[in-house]
Amino acid sequence: MGCGFGAEGTRIGEVVFTTAMSGYVETLTDPSYKGQILVFSHPLIGNYGVPEPLREDGVLLNMESDHVQVEGVVVAEETIPSKWNSKESLHEWLSDEGVPAISGIDTRMLIKKLRENGSMMGIISSNGDDKPSLDWRYDEVDFTDAVSPHSIIVHGRGENRLAVVDCGVKHGILRELVGRGFTVVRVPCKSPVDEILALEPQGVIFSNGPGNPNLLPGLAKTFRYIAEEKLPILGICLGHQVAALAMGGRVRKMKFGHRAVNKPVVEARTGSCFVTTHNHGYGMYDDDVPPNMKVWFRNPDDGVVEGLIHEELPIFTTQFHPEARAGPRDASWIFDKFAKVVRSG
Ligand SMILES: NC(=O)CC[C@H](N)C(=O)O
């Protein structure tokens, strides 16, 4: 029991935690969190309020999507904001967005429980008498339909065209692509492959997104067809997992996942370490890597494979978020690498 803030109501979701110390606006608007109740380990959340959304060419500059995507928010203390560009408080924002939150929780104890027992389903409610039944499991629901666009959306005016298979893409990814001079065409994630190829893209991005990648065999098939066309492909997070499944690998549920803005990944070939942003509850280990792909990055803490490169085709993928948002920009060179491959093709 704690103190409710944000919207009134009752929501069910998978309870997961992030150890990010800042960036709650970007985190809460990341569509990959659909279906999840998010616990912040950082004790003070809300300090700098919530800004007016800023947009350039239809791409959001300071949020990852147009809405708060999590089902509910759990914090130790919700603070009064003080910042020049704060338009409203976390409480006001969550109220407008219809998302319930709770403060006054011993979040460190709760996170210890999640670490020991693994991510689990939970209920957040502003009404103690409301006891909905937990009759669904996060792992069994395809959330991509809730966050993927229903029709094509175009950003940028560059000479080279990229298709983004949009499973709930973070606007930070779009910004990195538009900023490198591409026309970016976002397509619904269940688009038939011939509709994607009819756009004549010079490269394809399979985006981040919510839920269990094993529920998306159609998307893996689309990936395989596009790979056969020998088009350059960049897979990010869910896109990395779909790549692994498409090429004959395996993706498993992790006990409590990686959600933070300071996770190390080590490049296998060079031994270089990059500090990166993560938000994933599924992952793969060396045994799960598909034939013809090699490990590009690994997390040195637990050995999770954090990136793959195809041995022959121009396909590379990252489990982490090279666009950061929020987080350090150590890995933004991955977009430069992809841009170079697309332009040389
Ligand atoms: N950020 C993402 O794309 C997350 C991918 C997937 N839903 C996972 O949790 O592992």
The ligand as an SDF file (V2000), in Angstrom:
LIG
                    3D

 10  9  0  0  0  0  0  0  0  0999 V2000
   12.8580   -2.6880  -26.2680 N   0  0  0  0  0  0  0  0  0  0  0  0
   12.4790   -3.7580  -26.9470 C   0  0  0  0  0  0  0  0  0  0  0  0
   12.3930   -3.7760  -28.1690 O   0  0  0  0  0  0  0  0  0  0  0  0
   12.1020   -4.9600  -26.1300 C   0  0  0  0  0  0  0  0  0  0  0  0
   12.0130   -6.2520  -26.8750 C   0  0  0  0  0  0  0  0  0  0  0  0
   11.1980   -7.3160  -26.1540 C   0  0  0  0  0  0  0  0  0  0  0  0
    9.8370   -6.8830  -25.9980 N   0  0  0  0  0  0  0  0  0  0  0  0
   11.8230   -7.6270  -24.8100 C   0  0  0  0  0  0  0  0  0  0  0  0
   11.3180   -7.2180  -23.7840 O   0  0  0  0  0  0  0  0  0  0  0  0
   12.8300   -8.2780  -24.7500 O   0  0  0  0  0  0  0  0  0  0  0  0
  1  2  1  0
  2  3  2  0
  2  4  1  0
  4  5  1  0
  5  6  1  0
  6  7  1  0
  6  8  1  0
  8  9  2  0
  8 10  1  0
M  END
$$$$
